[in-house]
Amino acid sequence: MTTIEAVRGDITRESVDAIVNAANSSLLGGGGVDGAIHRRGGPAILEDCRRLRASHYGKGLPTGGAVATTAGDLDARWVIHTVGPVYQSSRSDPAQLASCYRESLRVADELGARTVAFPAISAGAYGWPIEAAARIAVETVRDTETAVEEVRFVLFDERAFTAFADQVHKLGRQEGEGPFSSESP
Ligand code: AR6
């Protein structure tokens, strides 16, 4: 059974087996949570990313895919990089966003990670409305079979935290309290 929780905070401060990065397909860094992870994690993460580009991902990581690197100086064993879809109103495909969560958990299972921290993928620069982003995130994790024991959504701002916490509470009401929780700072 996977425990799902929502907390407010900076994901680069989390102690978990794997931290998920909302990357772009170049894997070579960017702003937002991606910039923060590379800054705090140090150059070893980028070195791994460059190696991946030179080997399996010459054309970059496709939208909805996920791949792991070292976590460098972060308090984690791995960073799992995933590429969310850019929001384009009615043309946006929720399945691509769901794939980010599913593929990240698949990679986590391959690695043997038991605790995983996720940011709100696609909900920043990529423009996904936070309520929909939160619903897709929480429902996908709930519906994915995984050996991961704890999924922690780490939300930077109050609005994102509220959206995710609402979804986590909703699961709690549907399933009966127990495995699902959310926490204020
Ligand atoms: N900890 C937790 N959440 C954070 C942090 C942090 N340190 N910093 C930002 N967020 P974004 P995207 C939140 O833009 O929408 C990058 O340039 C932020 O408030 O990081 O998937 C990549 O290289 C928002 O709620 O990711 C790509 O080019 C959420 O993280 C592009 O942005 C996601 O915002 C990806 O865009």
Residues whose N, C-alpha, C, O or C-beta is under 5 A from the ligand:
A	BS01	AR6	G9 D10 I11 T12 A22 A23 N24 G29 G30 G31 G32 V33 D34 A36 G84 P119 A120 I121 S122 A123 G124 A125 Y126 G127 V154 L155 F156 A160
